[in-house]
């Protein structure tokens, strides 16, 4: 009887289940509609006329607007991968620095400064960075646009680092400090001891930070809009200019592919993480 009562106490009530179901429907219904209409045989985006893959064919043909979308997608991937890799390296180093700080007040002050870019509105960050880049470009006398790919990359690295740090730091705090000391006692240098003993323990946090940085960089519009030049247009900015005209289903096809690829990446990462946890549990 006690077990039955205990299970009943922790059972989720029916209204809560209905509310959760409505939330998931609200979140995923637009994505499902987008994927369905990417297979629409007609030109409309409101009436489904039949099943066809012609919009995927038009997208990969590179003709007209499809070529512009693919070029913008390539730019977004280059930017997202570059900023994610650099911010992951810098964020991991910053997390190690915070972890090794002996002063608690200094550590709390550093974390407060780290949280400012996340709490700050994107439009404030974008405008302030644009003004800084224009000022520095005028100061050093650069010719041409004061904002370009490099200013865009710097901006993305800046707002990605705090997220990487917050993913890596909890993993560092969960590790045993004596592991690195033991590795150094066995003859490893501090750098080698970190990569041999500590890095395997925090690699899930590093990968999570890398994926989050990639997603945030690939998805960003507001900050990119202010710090990018005319020679490097990302996909969100290209879509912003395209939606002022009637949207063709080839755009649905493009975003359906992106959605499915990211979904498969997340499923694969979760499966690998669960497999790793089960292997550790057996050991």
SEGU-114222 format. One record per residue: residue in one letter; z, x, y of N, C-alpha, C in turn. Coordinates in steps of 0.2 Angstrom, whole numbers, plus 5000, padded with zeros to 4 digits. Atoms other than C-alpha are relative to their C-alpha. Layout:
AZXYZXYZXY ...
***
This chain:
X500050044994500050005000500050045006 X500049964994500450145012499350035001 X500649974999498750225009499549955003 X500550064997497850055013500249995007 X499850014993498850035029499850065004 X500249944996498450215034499349995001 X500850014999496550185031499949955005 X500150054995496650025041500150025007 X499949984994497450105055499550045004 X500649954998496050235057499349975000 X500750045000494650105054499849995007 X500350024994493450085068499949935001 X500150075000493449905074499349985001 X500750024999491849805074499750005007 X500350004993491649785093499850075002 X500149934999491749975094499450034997 X500649985004490349995081499449975004 X500650034997489249875090499950045007 X500149964993489549965107499750074999 X500349935001489150135099499249994998 X500750025002487550055091499649995006 X500350024994487049985108499850075004 X500149934997487250165116499550044997 X500649965004486150245103499449975001 X500650034999484850115105499850015007 X500249994993484850135124499850075001 X500249934999484750325122499350024997 X500649985004483350335109499549955000 X500650045000482350185112499450025004 X500549974996481350265126499650054996 X500349955003480950415115499649974994 X500450035006480450305100499349965003 X500650034997479250205112499550055002 X500449944998478550365118499650024994 X500349985006478150425101499549954997 X500450055003477450255095499350005005 X500650014995476250245111499650065000 X500449955001475650415108499550004995 X500550025005474750345093499649945002 X500450064998473950205103499350015000 X500749995000472150185101499749985007 X500250024994471950105118500250055006 X499949954995472050185135500749985004 X499450034996473550075141500750034997 X499349985002475450125140500549944999 X499650055000476049955139499849954994 X500250045005475049865126499750044994 X500249965006474849935108499449974997 X500650035003473049905102499950024993 X500249985007473050005086500250074999 X499849935002473450165077499550055001 X500649954999472450325082500450065002 X499749944998472750505084499550035006 X500549974995471350525098500350035006 X499649974995472650565111500250074999 X499849935002473250715101499450045000 X500649975000471450765099499850025007 X500149984993471150755118500450055003 X499549964998472750845121499850084998 X500149945002472250995111499350035001 X500749984998470450995117500050045006 X499949974994471051055133499549985006 X500450024995469850955143500449965006 X499850044994470250885161500850015001 X499349994999472150855163500450034995 X499749975005472550905146500150085000 X500049934999472051085150500650025005 X499549984995473251085165500749994997 X499450015003474651015155500250054995 X499949955005474451145141500250075004 X499849944996474451285155500750005003 X499350014997476051215163500550014994 X499649995006476751205145500150074998 X500049935002476351385142500550045005 X499649974995477151435159500849984999 X499350025001478751335155500350044994 X499749975005478951415138500150085001 X499949934998478651595145500750005004 X499450004996480051555158500649984996 X499450025004481251465146500250064995 X499849955005481151605133500350065004 X499749944996481351745146500749995003 X499450014997482751665155500649994995 X499550015005483651615139500250074997 X499849935003483551795132500450045005 X499649964995484151875148500749975001 X499350034998485551755152500450004994 X499649995006486151765134500350074999 X499749935000486351955135500550005005 X499549994994487151945152500649954999 X499450045002488251795147500550024995 X499649975006488851875131500450065003 X499649944997489352035141500549975005 X499550034996490251925154500549974996 X499550035004491151835140500550064997 X499649945002491752005133500450035005 X499649974994492252065150500649955001 X499450054998493351905153500550004994 X499550005006494051915135500450065000 X499649945000494652095138500450015006 X499550004994495452055155500749994998 X499350015002497252085154500449955005 X499750054995497651985170499849934999 X500250075001497751805167499849975006 X500250024994497651765185499250025002 X500749984998496051865187499549974995 X500450045005495351785171499949935002 X500150074998495651605178499650005006 X500450004994494851655195499350014998 X500749995002493351725186499749944997 X500350065003493151565176499949945005 X500150044994493351465192499350015003 X500749984997491851555200499549994995 X500550025004490951535184499849934999 X500250085001491051345184499749975006 X500350024994490451335202499349984999 X500750025000488551335198499949944995 X500150065004488851195185500249945003 X499750064997489851085196499549995007 X500450014994488651115211499449964999 X500650045001487250985214499450055000 X500649965001485551055208499650015007 X500450004994484751015225500350055005 X499749954996486051115234499950074998 X500149935003485851265222499250025002 X500749994999483951245224499850025007 X500249984993483851245243500350065002 X499649944998485151385245499650064997 X500449945003484151495233499350015003 X500650004996482551455242500150045006 X499949974993483251505259500250074999 X499949935001483951665251499450044998 X500649965002482351715243499550015006 X500450004994481351675259500350055005 X499649954996482651775269499950074998 X500149935003482551925257499350025001 X500749995000480651915256499850025007 X500149994993480551915275500350075002 X499749944998481752055277499750074997 X500349945003480852175265499350005001 X500750004998479152125272499549994994 X500550015005478352055256499449965003 X500650044998476551985258499949944995 X500150065004476051815251500649965000 X499450055000477251685245500750044999 X499449975001479051725246500449984993 X499850025007479351625230499550004995 X500549995005478451665214500449994993 X499750005007478851685195500650035000 X499449965000480151815198500649975003 X499550044997481151705210500249954995 X499850065005481051565197500450034995 X499649975006481651675183500750025002 X499349984997483151745194500449935000 X499650064999483651565198500249974993 X499850035006483551505180500550044996 X499549965003484551655174500749995003 X499450024996485851615187500449944998 X499750065002486151445182500149994992 X499950005007486051485163500650044998 X499549965002487351615162500749974999 X499450035001488851505165500149964993 X500050045006488351395150500150054994 X499949955005488151545139500750034999 X499349985000489851615144500449954996 X499650055003490651455139499949984993 X500150005007489851455122500350064996 X499849935003490251635118500850015000 X499349984999492051645125500549974995 X499550025005492951525113499950034993 X500149965007492151615098500450075001 X499649944999492851775105500849995000 X499350015000494551705108500349984993 X499850025007494551635090500050064995 X500049945004494251815083500650045000 X499449965000495651935078499850075004 X500149944996495752075090500150074996 X499949945005496352195076499350024996 X500649985004494552185068499750065004 X500449944996493752295082500450065000 X499649945000495252415082500050034993 X500049975007495152435063499350034999 X500749965001493252475064500050065004 X500049934996493652605078500450054996 X499649965004494952675067499750034994 X500449985006493752695053499450045002 X500549954998492552805064499549975005 X500550034996491552675074500150015007 X500050004993491152695092500249935003 X499850074998491752545103499449965000 X500650045000489952485105499849984992 X500250015007489552505086500549954997 X499550045003491252425082499949935002 X500250074997490752275093499549974996 X500550035004489152245084500150004993 X499950005007489752285067500649954998 X499450045002491452185067500049945004 X499950064996491452065082499449965000 X500650044999489652015084499849954994 X500050055006489551925066500449945001 X499550054999491051825071499849955006 X500150054994490351755088499249985000 X500750015000488451745083499949925000 X500250084999488551545081500149985008 X500050014993489151545099499550035004 X500549974996487851665105499349964999 X500650045002486451555096500149945004 X500050074996487151395104499950015007 X500149994993487151475121499350015001 X500749995000485351535118499649945000 X500450065001484751365113500249955006 X499950034994485651285128499750025006 X500449974994484951405140499349995000 X500750025001483251375133499849935002 X500150074999483351185134500149995008 X499950014993484051195152499550025004 X500549964996482751315158499449964999 X500650045001481351215150500049935003 X500050074997481951045157500150005007 X499850004993482451105174499449985005 X500550024995481451015189500350025007 X499850004993482551015205500050075002 X500049944998482951195206499350045000 X500649965001481251255200499549975006 X500550034995480351135213500150045007 X499949974994481151235227499950085000 X500049935000481051415221499350024996 X500749985004479251415212499550005005 X500649994995477651465221499449964997 X500550035002475951395219499650034994 X500449965006475351525206500449994993 X499650015006476651475193500349935000 X499850075001476851285189500349994994 X499750015006478051235176499849924998 X500250075003477851075165500349945004 X499750064996479150965174499749995007 X500350004993478351005191499349974999 X500750035001476650965184500049934999 X499950075002477250805177500249965006 X499850034994478050755193499449985005 X500650024996476350765202499549964996 X500550055004475450675188500249935000 X499850075001476550525187499949965007 X500250044994475950475205499449964999 X500650035002474350425196500249964994 X499950045006474150305181500150064994 X499949955005474850405166499649984994 X500450015006473750425151500450024994 X499649995006474450425133499950074998 X500049935002473950615131500650035002 X499349974998475550645141500549984995 X499550025005476550545128499950044994 X500149965006475750645114500350075001 X499749934998476250815123500849994999 X499350005000478050755125500349984993 X499850015007478150685107500050064996 X500049935004477650855100500650045002 X499449964998479050935111500649974997 X499450045003480350805105500050024993 X499949995007479950825087500150084998 X499849935001479951015088500750025001 X499349994998481551025097500549974995 X499650045005482250895084500150044994 X500049965007481751005069500450065001 X499749944999482451155077500849995000 X499350025000484151065080500349994993 X499850015007484151005062500150064996 X500049935004483751175055500650045002 X499449964998485151255065500649974997 X499450045003486451125059500050014993 X500049995007485851145041500350084999 X499849935001486051335042500750015002 X499349994998487751325051500449974995 X499650035005488351205038500050044993 X500149965006487751315024500550075001 X499649944999488651465032500749985000 X499350025000490251365034500249994992 X499950015007490151315015500150074997 X500049945003489851495010500750045002 X499349974998491451555020500549964997 X499550045003492451415013500150024992 X500049975007491951474995500450074999 X499749935000492451654999500849995001 
***
